[in-house]
Structures are given as C-alpha cells and as structure tokens.
Amino acid sequence: MPSRDLDATGDERTRRHLLGFLFARVLLFSLLPGGVTLLPHQDVFLPPWPLLVAFVAGILLFSIASALWLRRPFLNLQRFSRCQVLFDLLCCVLLIAHSGGSRSIFLPILIFPASTGSLVLHRHGSLKSAAAATLLLGVCLALDYFGLLLRLPGQPTLPSGQPWPVLLNIFAVYGSTFFLIAFFSELLTRRLIRTERALRESERDLAELSRLYKQIFDDVSVGIITIDDLGRITSYNNAAEQITGFPVAKVLDRPLRVCFAELHLDPAAGSRQTVDLQRADGQSIRVACAHADLRLRQGDPSSSCAGCRVLTIEDVTQLERMEHQMRQAEKMAAIGSMSAAIAHDMRNPLASISGAAQLLHVEVAGQANSTHNRLLDIILRESSRLAAIITDFLQFAQPASASMGWFDGRRLVEETWMIVAMAANRSSSCRLDNQVPSGFDFWGDRQLLQTALRHLLENSRHACREREGVVEVSACEETDTDGVSWLCLRISDNGPGIPPAELEKIFDPFYSTREDGTGLGLAIVRQLVARHHGRVAAENTGCGCAFMVRWPLPVEEGLPEHPAVSSAEPASS
C-alpha cells in the first residue's frame, strides 16, 4: 500500500479512537454527580455540589467542542491528542486535590487517562500518559503533605496531612498500577492496530480478487452459466449472452430447462456434449457444452451444493465448418491423385484400341458387311467418350495454370455453344438465347472459362432434352459495398430443375443426377471458377434451374484496364 494511503488510514483510525476517547470521557464524568449522591458522606470529602456540577458541565462542553473541532480536515491529530490527554490529567488531579488529596475517593480515576493514551498517541503513548499521571499524583500528594491544598468555599476543613510513609505507599501503589495498566494497554493497542491492518489488507486483497474474478468471468470467451439445486440460473456471463443471444434479465433466476432445453445435464449423456442450440434470433448453432458440480471451496468435496452445477458453452459452428472443409480438401486431394493415376493408366490402352479400330474401319469401309461397320462405329464412339472422360479426370486432378487476359465474352458463349451442339449424338430442339452484350469483355483464362462454360451448357442442354428448351446466358458487372467489381455470368434453362435436397451436393466430385454422367463436370466448374477467385452457385427459378458464376475484375496496379462496354442491344442466336 502506498505511504499516502497508510497515512490516510492511520489518521482515520486516530480520529475513530479520539471519538471513542471523548465518548468515554463524557460517560465517565457524567456519572460523577449521580455516583457522588449515592456515596456515604461520612469520611468523604467532596467539593460543593454547585461547583461539582459546574465542573462536570465544563468537561462536557469542552468534549463537545473538541468533537466538533475534530471534524476539521487538516487538523494536527497528534497535537490535538496530547491536549486531550493533558486536559483529562489536569481535570482528574484537580478533582482529587479538592476532594481530600490522599484521602480522595477519586484517586482511581487517574487510570482513565493513563490507559487510554495508547489509543490516541503514537508509540509509547500509554507509558507517557502513565508517567504524567504519576508525576501529577506525586505533586498532589506533596501539596497534601505540606498542607498546601486549597479549600473551596463551602467545603469543610480538611484534616491534617497523612504521614509520609502512607503517602509514599499511595504513590508507589498507584504509580506502579498506572505503569502496569499502561504497559498492557500498549500491548493490546499494538495488537489491535496489527489486527486492523491485517483486516484491511485482507479486505483489499479480497476486493481485488473479486474484481479479478468478475473481470475474468465477464471477459472470458467461453460462456459460463451456474445453476442452483433447483435448476435455476444464478449467474450468466457476457460470453453466454453473446453465444445464445438471450440477455441476462431474461434468463436469471429462471429454470435452465425452460431457457435452454437443448442443454442436457443427465449424467448418462456425459459431462461433455455437442448439441444444436436455438438462439434468441431463431438461428441454430452448434455448441460444445460441459458441466460439473459447483464447489464453494476448492478441494473440499463436502462444500459442493447438491444439484448445483456450473456449465460452460462454446460456439463451435465455425470450427466444425472448418473441420468439414479440411476433410473435404483432404478428400479432394485423395480423389485427385487417384483420378490422375487411373487416367494415366487408361489413356495409353485406350489410344491403342481407338487407333486399331480406326485402321480396321478403313479396311472394311468398302465391304458390304454393315454389321462390321456398325460395330466399329460403336467402338470409335465409345472410345471418344472414354477419352473425354479421361480428359475430365486429368483436368480435375491436374488443372492447368490460369493465363489471365481480356477477351470477347459474347463470342466465347457462341463458340462454346457450337461445340456443345456438335458433340450431341442426336438432334435436339434446344436453342441458345445469348443475352451477353456485343463487345462485353470477360477477364480471365479463356480456355479455362470455356471449359467451365461448356460443362454448364451441356448440363442445361441435357435438362431441356425432352422439351422445347431455351438456354439463356447473360452477363453483367456489379460492384459490392467494398468497392470491388465483379463479373457475373448467369446460365439458366427451362428444364425440370434440381431437387432441393441435391442442390448442395451437385458440386461434389463423382456425384451426378444423370445416368450417363461421371459427376466431374460441376466439380471441374467449381475448381476452375475458384482459380479465378470466384464462386459458383445453383438455384431453382420456378421454371428451371440457373447457375450463377461470379469472379472479381482486376484492380491491381499494372493490370490492363477494362475496355468500354458497348451499349448495343442483346441478340438471340
């Protein structure tokens, strides 16, 4: 504790002791008039009654004035204390001198200032008070021995002084009594001061520890909830409020099972569990919950409250999402390695089969056996399909690096549609509605974006195979709230759409809703779009399905500027 705080605390303690000292003086001298009337008057020398009352009234007035003076903020307490002790000594000696001297019944009253000096004076205060009391008593006894004590008006004549051995005995007995009482009073006062100081330090440490615990309780990132033996919530920190969305006022003193029914305290469920928790805003989150018995004293099993629990909750929604993404990334890496190995081992035998079939087809071209020609056509067609599948495998496992640049977006859509239409093995009434404005340029790797667009157009064309289908492609440029420009490409069709339960799965590798699909098309689309730092999503429009592809436009220094976009009207092909 700083010295200034110690001084302030010592002054406060001295003021308390002085107030107690003044109260004891008032109580002691107030009892004098009533006590005197009860004394037998034989062999008792007392001051006249009016003078005694005036004497006591003067002491009371002085004490009241001293108490008021003590309230001053910049009072010299040591000087004030010495004056109070000296005043008491003089009053006691004056009372003894005019009530018989060595024969006075008020001789023991000197014990009061001799013993209380330790409370209001600093080191050795009681011993100093005892020495002063002994000295004044000796002066009073000496005046009594030589007959120099003054007689007050109305007071009977005092008898002659006592022999000096008697006076010496009185002086020795009372003097030793004063010092003995002062010594023990000094010891008790020092012990009292040490006890008060230790108590203040303990209170300060307890207050600091309470503030520390409260700060930890309020600032920790883990939600903490305590419940009593009736299952009611007794404390609830800020983290719990942020995780659950419920303010303290709505959950305090309410049953836990009513506020958070998802948190189970059944021992059969274990002390640790992960549950779905409904927030105040209706959002469902994943929380890890742990609970234990609440013990009031550490290490004392008997101090635990039966049924009292402390719960910790932590939002693990983001953590589980990241773990899922890591597992997905590991899965994709394993699939990619396997795909590359399979495609590499299949490519060479397939090339031999396709080459041999082509040579055989040339040899039997002039023959009239149509069965041989038909079988060779099947071999060549399926070989081409397997080659395309192997190409998809390799493209998924080992995607090419992106070479970024500007190119005509409308022409890219038209060329890709021609490739898709030519690859179709049967006629279809599906047509393209190209809404990309003339002169609208795309930014990215032309080959990679064409591959992604080809897979999307193939899916849309396949979805419209049973009807008069229309595949619409549109593009625009958007700017988000952060000022970043994005190129948005939308491919929609009027097919039957995608079942809602499968919308989140269609971009997974080897997942396909088509009987003849490999499940790699949309996975490759997402991979190629990710190489452009973009995103791809699918949604049902009510009259078909739409894919939205978004990737950012360049903003870094040194990259080519975006060409001016023509305001020409879109045309349909």
FITORLUM-466689 format. One line per 4 residues: number of its first residue (from 1); their letters; for each residue x, y, z of C-alpha. Coordinates in nm, 3 decimals, decimal comma, padded with zeros to 5 digits, m for minus. Example, Ala and Ser with C-alpha at 12.3 -4.5 7.8 and 13.67 -1.06 7.14 Angstrom:
BEGIN
1	AS	01,230 m00,450 00,780 | 01,367 m00,106 00,714
//
This chain:
BEGIN
1	MPSR	00,000 00,000 00,000 | 00,140 00,346 m00,081 | 00,258 00,566 00,207 | m00,012 00,822 00,138
5	DLDA	m00,277 00,555 00,179 | m00,114 00,439 00,500 | m00,114 00,792 00,639 | m00,478 00,838 00,544
9	TGDE	m00,570 00,509 00,705 | m00,374 00,593 01,023 | m00,539 00,934 01,052 | m00,880 00,775 01,010
13	RTRR	m00,803 00,521 01,282 | m00,677 00,801 01,517 | m00,995 01,002 01,460 | m01,206 00,699 01,548
17	HLLG	m01,005 00,642 01,863 | m01,033 01,009 01,961 | m01,410 00,999 01,919 | m01,423 00,693 02,139
21	FLFA	m01,197 00,864 02,388 | m01,427 01,170 02,402 | m01,733 00,950 02,441 | m01,571 00,759 02,728
25	RVLL	m01,480 01,090 02,899 | m01,837 01,219 02,866 | m01,974 00,890 03,000 | m01,728 00,882 03,292
29	FSLL	m01,773 01,238 03,412 | m02,149 01,234 03,353 | m02,181 00,956 03,607 | m01,994 01,157 03,871
33	PGGV	m02,283 01,370 04,007 | m02,520 01,073 04,035 | m02,249 00,848 04,173 | m02,148 01,104 04,435
37	TLLP	m02,502 01,130 04,571 | m02,503 00,754 04,636 | m02,182 00,766 04,838 | m02,197 00,779 05,217
41	HQDV	m02,092 01,126 05,335 | m01,905 01,004 05,640 | m01,528 01,044 05,599 | m01,579 01,153 05,237
45	FLPP	m01,457 01,494 05,129 | m01,639 01,632 04,826 | m01,641 01,966 04,653 | m01,956 02,169 04,698
49	WPLL	m02,246 02,040 04,490 | m02,282 02,350 04,264 | m01,908 02,355 04,190 | m01,910 01,982 04,110
53	VAFV	m02,198 02,023 03,865 | m02,027 02,323 03,705 | m01,705 02,120 03,681 | m01,880 01,832 03,503
57	AGIL	m02,070 02,071 03,273 | m01,743 02,238 03,173 | m01,594 01,899 03,086 | m01,900 01,812 02,875
61	LFSI	m01,888 02,142 02,686 | m01,516 02,103 02,622 | m01,572 01,749 02,493 | m01,848 01,863 02,256
65	ASAL	m01,629 02,146 02,126 | m01,339 01,901 02,082 | m01,561 01,662 01,884 | m01,666 01,944 01,652
69	WLRR	m01,306 02,062 01,615 | m01,202 01,706 01,530 | m01,406 01,722 01,208 | m01,165 01,974 01,053
73	PFLN	m00,985 01,811 00,756 | m00,633 01,944 00,814 | m00,612 01,905 01,192 | m00,283 01,815 01,363
77	LQRF	m00,408 01,499 01,530 | m00,101 01,442 01,747 | m00,114 01,786 01,899 | m00,490 01,753 01,945
81	SRCQ	m00,444 01,413 02,116 | m00,178 01,542 02,355 | m00,403 01,833 02,452 | m00,693 01,595 02,524
85	VLFD	m00,483 01,363 02,742 | m00,331 01,658 02,931 | m00,680 01,806 02,985 | m00,800 01,478 03,135
89	LLCC	m00,498 01,454 03,362 | m00,545 01,809 03,491 | m00,917 01,753 03,548 | m00,852 01,432 03,740
93	VLLI	m00,578 01,590 03,956 | m00,793 01,899 04,018 | m01,083 01,677 04,129 | m00,852 01,473 04,357
97	AHSG	m00,690 01,783 04,508 | m01,027 01,931 04,609 | m01,179 01,607 04,733 | m00,934 01,519 05,008
101	GSRS	m00,599 01,475 04,832 | m00,453 01,146 04,954 | m00,793 01,065 05,113 | m00,990 01,130 04,790
105	IFLP	m01,219 00,859 04,660 | m01,136 00,976 04,305 | m00,773 00,857 04,307 | m00,852 00,558 04,074
109	ILIF	m00,991 00,799 03,811 | m00,632 00,870 03,702 | m00,627 00,523 03,546 | m00,851 00,654 03,266
113	PAST	m00,604 00,898 03,102 | m00,310 00,669 03,185 | m00,459 00,372 02,996 | m00,627 00,546 02,703
117	GSLV	m00,314 00,733 02,593 | m00,209 00,433 02,381 | m00,518 00,471 02,163 | m00,475 00,838 02,073
121	LHRH	m00,098 00,888 02,099 | 00,169 00,724 01,885 | 00,446 00,495 02,014 | 00,457 00,453 02,391
125	GSLK	00,154 00,677 02,435 | 00,029 00,487 02,742 | 00,369 00,496 02,910 | 00,392 00,869 02,858
129	SAAA	00,042 00,915 02,997 | 00,124 00,690 03,295 | 00,441 00,890 03,365 | 00,249 01,220 03,352
133	ATLL	m00,025 01,080 03,579 | 00,233 00,953 03,827 | 00,415 01,288 03,828 | 00,095 01,489 03,886
137	LGVC	m00,014 01,246 04,157 | 00,322 01,299 04,330 | 00,278 01,677 04,315 | m00,074 01,646 04,460
141	LALD	00,049 01,419 04,742 | 00,337 01,657 04,819 | 00,094 01,952 04,848 | m00,122 01,737 05,075
145	YFGL	00,178 01,651 05,295 | 00,274 02,016 05,342 | m00,090 02,124 05,383 | m00,090 02,347 05,076
149	LLRL	m00,413 02,216 04,922 | m00,668 02,499 04,889 | m01,011 02,470 05,048 | m01,304 02,564 04,829
153	PGQP	m01,583 02,795 04,955 | m01,843 02,593 05,142 | m01,610 02,298 05,181 | m01,532 02,166 05,532
157	TLPS	m01,182 02,200 05,671 | m00,956 01,920 05,555 | m00,778 01,718 05,820 | m00,406 01,741 05,860
161	GQPW	m00,187 01,561 05,608 | m00,110 01,193 05,644 | 00,233 01,064 05,741 | 00,487 01,046 05,465
165	PVLL	00,512 00,663 05,468 | 00,141 00,642 05,393 | 00,176 00,898 05,115 | 00,476 00,716 04,977
169	NIFA	00,281 00,390 04,980 | m00,009 00,553 04,793 | 00,233 00,699 04,540 | 00,407 00,363 04,487
173	VYGS	00,087 00,160 04,458 | m00,089 00,396 04,220 | 00,225 00,471 04,019 | 00,303 00,104 03,964
177	TFFL	m00,066 00,045 03,881 | m00,057 00,324 03,623 | 00,252 00,181 03,452 | 00,128 m00,178 03,468
181	IAFF	m00,206 m00,087 03,313 | m00,031 00,136 03,058 | 00,203 m00,150 02,963 | m00,080 m00,397 02,899
185	SELL	m00,283 m00,127 02,728 | 00,011 m00,060 02,497 | 00,036 m00,429 02,410 | m00,336 m00,458 02,342
189	TRRL	m00,336 m00,141 02,136 | m00,047 m00,261 01,918 | m00,216 m00,595 01,865 | m00,539 m00,415 01,779
193	IRTE	m00,356 m00,196 01,525 | m00,189 m00,501 01,367 | m00,522 m00,682 01,352 | m00,691 m00,383 01,190
197	RALR	m00,410 m00,351 00,937 | m00,424 m00,722 00,853 | m00,802 m00,699 00,821 | m00,777 m00,403 00,585
201	ESER	m00,517 m00,582 00,375 | m00,737 m00,892 00,364 | m01,036 m00,681 00,262 | m00,829 m00,510 m00,007
205	DLAE	m00,696 m00,843 m00,137 | m01,047 m00,987 m00,133 | m01,181 m00,686 m00,323 | m00,902 m00,712 m00,581
209	LSRL	m00,958 m01,087 m00,613 | m01,332 m01,031 m00,654 | m01,269 m00,770 m00,924 | m01,026 m01,006 m01,097
213	YKQI	m01,272 m01,297 m01,086 | m01,552 m01,073 m01,211 | m01,335 m00,941 m01,494 | m01,235 m01,295 m01,594
217	FDDV	m01,598 m01,409 m01,566 | m01,719 m01,121 m01,784 | m01,434 m01,114 m02,040 | m01,366 m01,484 m02,099
221	SVGI	m01,472 m01,600 m02,445 | m01,637 m01,917 m02,313 | m01,993 m01,887 m02,189 | m02,033 m01,971 m01,818
225	ITID	m02,369 m02,048 m01,655 | m02,424 m02,156 m01,294 | m02,743 m02,309 m01,158 | m02,861 m02,379 m00,804
229	DLGR	m03,003 m02,700 m00,661 | m03,346 m02,614 m00,807 | m03,205 m02,583 m01,159 | m03,241 m02,203 m01,171
233	ITSY	m02,977 m01,990 m01,339 | m02,781 m01,792 m01,078 | m02,508 m01,635 m01,294 | m02,464 m01,578 m01,664
237	NNAA	m02,161 m01,407 m01,819 | m02,127 m01,184 m02,125 | m01,995 m01,463 m02,349 | m02,303 m01,676 m02,274
241	EQIT	m02,521 m01,378 m02,366 | m02,337 m01,333 m02,698 | m02,349 m01,704 m02,782 | m02,717 m01,759 m02,700
245	GFPV	m02,848 m01,413 m02,784 | m03,054 m01,403 m02,462 | m02,987 m01,106 m02,227 | m02,917 m01,165 m01,859
249	AKVL	m03,251 m01,019 m01,749 | m03,445 m01,285 m01,943 | m03,265 m01,591 m01,804 | m03,155 m01,503 m01,449
253	DRPL	m03,348 m01,691 m01,178 | m03,529 m01,895 m01,443 | m03,501 m02,275 m01,483 | m03,230 m02,387 m01,722
257	RVCF	m03,458 m02,644 m01,886 | m03,702 m02,365 m01,976 | m03,443 m02,126 m02,123 | m03,217 m02,383 m02,290
261	AELH	m03,392 m02,716 m02,324 | m03,115 m02,843 m02,553 | m02,855 m02,843 m02,271 | m02,888 m03,182 m02,102
265	LDPA	m02,744 m03,234 m01,753 | m02,826 m03,602 m01,743 | m02,514 m03,792 m01,624 | m02,598 m04,063 m01,878
269	AGSR	m02,534 m03,810 m02,157 | m02,183 m03,743 m02,026 | m02,024 m03,428 m01,886 | m01,925 m03,313 m02,236
273	QTVD	m02,156 m03,297 m02,534 | m02,213 m03,108 m02,858 | m02,571 m03,002 m02,928 | m02,772 m02,781 m03,160
277	LQRA	m02,880 m02,467 m02,970 | m03,160 m02,235 m03,075 | m03,052 m01,871 m03,038 | m03,287 m01,588 m02,943
281	DGQS	m03,297 m01,474 m03,309 | m03,408 m01,821 m03,422 | m03,069 m01,920 m03,566 | m02,948 m02,270 m03,488
285	IRVA	m02,582 m02,306 m03,385 | m02,360 m02,589 m03,270 | m02,230 m02,551 m02,915 | m01,994 m02,762 m02,707
289	CAHA	m02,127 m02,791 m02,352 | m01,952 m02,920 m02,039 | m02,084 m02,926 m01,684 | m01,951 m03,013 m01,339
293	DLRL	m02,050 m02,993 m00,974 | m02,019 m02,645 m00,823 | m01,793 m02,646 m00,517 | m01,776 m02,348 m00,286
297	RQGD	m01,430 m02,440 m00,151 | m01,160 m02,587 m00,372 | m01,061 m02,940 m00,278 | m01,343 m02,986 m00,026
301	PSSS	m01,599 m03,239 m00,153 | m01,831 m03,161 00,138 | m01,864 m02,799 00,021 | m02,043 m02,894 m00,301
305	CAGC	m02,408 m02,800 m00,326 | m02,625 m03,097 m00,416 | m02,767 m03,023 m00,759 | m02,564 m02,702 m00,811
309	RVLT	m02,383 m02,703 m01,146 | m02,150 m02,487 m01,348 | m02,184 m02,509 m01,726 | m01,950 m02,389 m01,999
313	IEDV	m02,074 m02,340 m02,354 | m01,874 m02,255 m02,666 | m01,990 m02,185 m03,019 | m01,820 m02,446 m03,241
317	TQLE	m02,022 m02,380 m03,556 | m01,732 m02,219 m03,738 | m01,487 m02,476 m03,603 | m01,696 m02,767 m03,728
321	RMEH	m01,737 m02,592 m04,063 | m01,359 m02,553 m04,092 | m01,306 m02,916 m03,995 | m01,555 m03,020 m04,262
325	QMRQ	m01,371 m02,806 m04,518 | m01,038 m02,961 m04,419 | m01,180 m03,311 m04,451 | m01,330 m03,214 m04,786
329	AEKM	m00,995 m03,076 m04,903 | m00,817 m03,395 m04,797 | m01,084 m03,598 m04,973 | m01,049 m03,393 m05,290
333	AAIG	m00,671 m03,429 m05,283 | m00,702 m03,807 m05,249 | m00,960 m03,820 m05,530 | m00,738 m03,605 m05,750
337	SMSA	m00,436 m03,829 m05,700 | m00,642 m04,140 m05,769 | m00,802 m03,984 m06,077 | m00,466 m03,885 m06,222
341	AIAH	m00,330 m04,238 m06,174 | m00,636 m04,402 m06,326 | m00,650 m04,164 m06,623 | m00,279 m04,207 m06,695
345	DMRN	m00,306 m04,587 m06,690 | m00,617 m04,586 m06,912 | m00,505 m04,333 m07,172 | m00,240 m04,546 m07,347
349	PLAS	m00,452 m04,867 m07,383 | m00,748 m04,658 m07,499 | m00,533 m04,486 m07,760 | m00,424 m04,828 m07,892
353	ISGA	m00,783 m04,952 m07,906 | m00,904 m04,636 m08,082 | m00,617 m04,645 m08,335 | m00,670 m05,012 m08,415
357	AQLL	m01,043 m04,957 m08,458 | m00,983 m04,665 m08,696 | m00,745 m04,876 m08,912 | m00,993 m05,159 m08,916
361	HVEV	m01,271 m04,920 m09,013 | m01,065 m04,800 m09,310 | m01,005 m05,160 m09,427 | m01,370 m05,264 m09,412
365	AGQA	m01,502 m04,936 m09,547 | m01,555 m05,081 m09,898 | m01,711 m05,406 m09,783 | m02,085 m05,463 m09,784
369	NSTH	m02,097 m05,612 m09,432 | m02,290 m05,340 m09,244 | m02,264 m05,525 m08,912 | m01,887 m05,480 m08,905
373	NRLL	m01,922 m05,108 m08,983 | m02,185 m05,062 m08,716 | m01,975 m05,237 m08,452 | m01,668 m05,033 m08,546
377	DIIL	m01,872 m04,713 m08,517 | m01,976 m04,813 m08,168 | m01,613 m04,883 m08,073 | m01,497 m04,547 m08,208
381	RESS	m01,783 m04,356 m08,048 | m01,735 m04,513 m07,704 | m01,360 m04,468 m07,733 | m01,415 m04,098 m07,794
385	RLAA	m01,645 m04,083 m07,491 | m01,389 m04,260 m07,273 | m01,123 m04,021 m07,398 | m01,342 m03,729 m07,295
389	IITD	m01,393 m03,886 m06,953 | m01,017 m03,933 m06,913 | m00,963 m03,573 m07,014 | m01,209 m03,468 m06,740
393	FLQF	m01,025 m03,685 m06,490 | m00,692 m03,527 m06,576 | m00,838 m03,179 m06,579 | m00,988 m03,236 m06,233
397	AQPA	m00,672 m03,393 m06,092 | m00,417 m03,161 m06,255 | m00,586 m02,832 m06,353 | m00,390 m02,608 m06,584
401	SASM	m00,250 m02,279 m06,463 | m00,455 m01,971 m06,547 | m00,327 m01,718 m06,801 | m00,537 m01,407 m06,742
405	GWFD	m00,643 m01,158 m07,007 | m00,935 m00,976 m07,171 | m01,143 m01,143 m07,446 | m01,485 m01,113 m07,611
409	GRRL	m01,744 m01,271 m07,385 | m02,028 m01,293 m07,635 | m01,810 m01,476 m07,890 | m01,695 m01,719 m07,618
413	VEET	m02,058 m01,812 m07,543 | m02,141 m01,865 m07,910 | m01,831 m02,077 m07,983 | m01,888 m02,291 m07,674
417	WMIV	m02,250 m02,350 m07,770 | m02,141 m02,466 m08,115 | m01,902 m02,718 m07,957 | m02,177 m02,846 m07,728
421	AMAA	m02,428 m02,871 m08,014 | m02,185 m03,055 m08,243 | m02,097 m03,304 m07,969 | m02,465 m03,402 m07,921
425	NRSS	m02,528 m03,751 m08,055 | m02,885 m03,679 m08,161 | m03,089 m03,388 m08,275 | m03,242 m03,153 m08,020
429	SCRL	m03,477 m02,859 m08,039 | m03,293 m02,678 m07,757 | m03,168 m02,334 m07,857 | m02,941 m02,066 m07,710
433	DNQV	m03,059 m01,720 m07,607 | m02,735 m01,524 m07,583 | m02,804 m01,209 m07,374 | m02,436 m01,111 m07,340
437	PSGF	m02,400 m00,762 m07,497 | m02,185 m00,726 m07,805 | m01,838 m00,603 m07,715 | m01,874 m00,712 m07,350
441	DFWG	m01,531 m00,843 m07,250 | m01,454 m01,110 m06,994 | m01,145 m01,115 m06,775 | m00,978 m01,448 m06,707
445	DRQL	m00,823 m01,751 m06,873 | m01,020 m01,803 m07,195 | m00,955 m02,176 m07,218 | m01,042 m02,248 m06,855
449	LQTA	m01,358 m02,036 m06,865 | m01,462 m02,203 m07,192 | m01,422 m02,544 m07,027 | m01,635 m02,437 m06,732
453	LRHL	m01,896 m02,281 m06,961 | m01,903 m02,597 m07,173 | m01,991 m02,814 m06,874 | m02,266 m02,573 m06,766
457	LENS	m02,415 m02,553 m07,115 | m02,404 m02,933 m07,150 | m02,598 m02,970 m06,824 | m02,858 m02,711 m06,933
461	RHAC	m02,895 m02,871 m07,278 | m02,938 m03,214 m07,119 | m03,206 m03,077 m06,885 | m03,406 m02,945 m07,184
465	RERE	m03,377 m03,258 m07,399 | m03,743 m03,362 m07,354 | m03,900 m03,023 m07,437 | m03,869 m02,710 m07,648
469	GVVE	m03,578 m02,589 m07,441 | m03,417 m02,248 m07,418 | m03,078 m02,191 m07,256 | m03,028 m01,824 m07,165
473	VSAC	m02,685 m01,677 m07,095 | m02,643 m01,324 m06,959 | m02,355 m01,126 m06,810 | m02,317 m00,802 m06,618
477	EETD	m02,072 m00,616 m06,399 | m02,151 m00,544 m06,032 | m01,979 m00,351 m05,754 | m02,016 m00,463 m05,393
481	TDGV	m02,019 m00,250 m05,078 | m01,638 m00,273 m05,053 | m01,596 m00,118 m05,396 | m01,480 m00,445 m05,562
485	SWLC	m01,604 m00,501 m05,920 | m01,734 m00,848 m06,006 | m01,818 m01,006 m06,340 | m02,142 m01,205 m06,312
489	LRIS	m02,234 m01,477 m06,561 | m02,578 m01,642 m06,544 | m02,679 m01,960 m06,730 | m03,044 m02,060 m06,695
493	DNGP	m03,276 m02,311 m06,863 | m03,643 m02,405 m06,858 | m03,588 m02,767 m06,762 | m03,736 m02,952 m06,462
497	GIPP	m03,481 m02,807 m06,218 | m03,278 m02,980 m05,948 | m03,431 m03,144 m05,637 | m03,371 m02,910 m05,338
501	AELE	m03,207 m03,188 m05,135 | m02,938 m03,225 m05,407 | m02,851 m02,857 m05,461 | m02,570 m02,872 m05,202
505	KIFD	m02,427 m03,198 m05,343 | m02,412 m03,135 m05,718 | m02,064 m02,975 m05,694 | m01,916 m03,276 m05,512
509	PFYS	m01,686 m03,498 m05,719 | m01,846 m03,810 m05,869 | m02,196 m03,701 m05,770 | m02,433 m03,687 m06,066
513	TRED	m02,806 m03,693 m06,129 | m02,752 m03,819 m06,484 | m02,734 m04,189 m06,563 | m02,451 m04,134 m06,812
517	GTGL	m02,270 m03,868 m06,608 | m01,933 m03,903 m06,439 | m02,004 m03,648 m06,164 | m01,695 m03,446 m06,255
521	GLAI	m01,845 m03,171 m06,470 | m01,969 m02,934 m06,197 | m01,674 m03,023 m05,970 | m01,443 m02,904 m06,251
525	VRQL	m01,657 m02,589 m06,289 | m01,618 m02,504 m05,921 | m01,245 m02,576 m05,938 | m01,190 m02,354 m06,244
529	VARH	m01,401 m02,071 m06,102 | m01,202 m02,093 m05,777 | m00,883 m02,045 m05,983 | m01,033 m01,708 m06,079
533	HGRV	m01,104 m01,635 m05,707 | m01,476 m01,660 m05,780 | m01,781 m01,854 m05,669 | m02,045 m02,063 m05,840
537	AAEN	m02,393 m02,141 m05,710 | m02,712 m02,305 m05,836 | m03,077 m02,231 m05,765 | m03,420 m02,332 m05,890
541	TGCG	m03,607 m02,049 m06,057 | m03,956 m02,200 m06,061 | m03,936 m02,265 m06,436 | m03,600 m02,436 m06,448
545	CAFM	m03,255 m02,402 m06,299 | m02,995 m02,125 m06,303 | m02,621 m02,125 m06,238 | m02,454 m01,802 m06,121
549	VRWP	m02,080 m01,760 m06,169 | m01,908 m01,456 m06,017 | m01,539 m01,367 m06,021 | m01,360 m01,038 m05,945
553	LPVE	m01,226 m00,799 m06,205 | m00,865 m00,677 m06,177 | m00,797 m00,374 m05,959 | m00,421 m00,412 m05,903
557	EGLP	m00,178 m00,166 m06,050 | m00,027 m00,268 m06,382 | m00,318 m00,484 m06,499 | m00,493 m00,382 m06,820
561	EHPA	m00,795 m00,158 m06,784 | m01,143 m00,290 m06,860 | m01,243 m00,192 m07,218 | m01,551 00,016 m07,270
565	VSSA	m01,868 m00,190 m07,280 | m02,087 m00,132 m07,582 | m02,448 m00,034 m07,523 | m02,571 m00,244 m07,814
569	EPAS	m02,892 m00,437 m07,763 | m02,854 m00,811 m07,692 | m02,937 m01,051 m07,972 | m03,051 m01,411 m07,971
573	S	m02,884 m01,686 m08,167
//
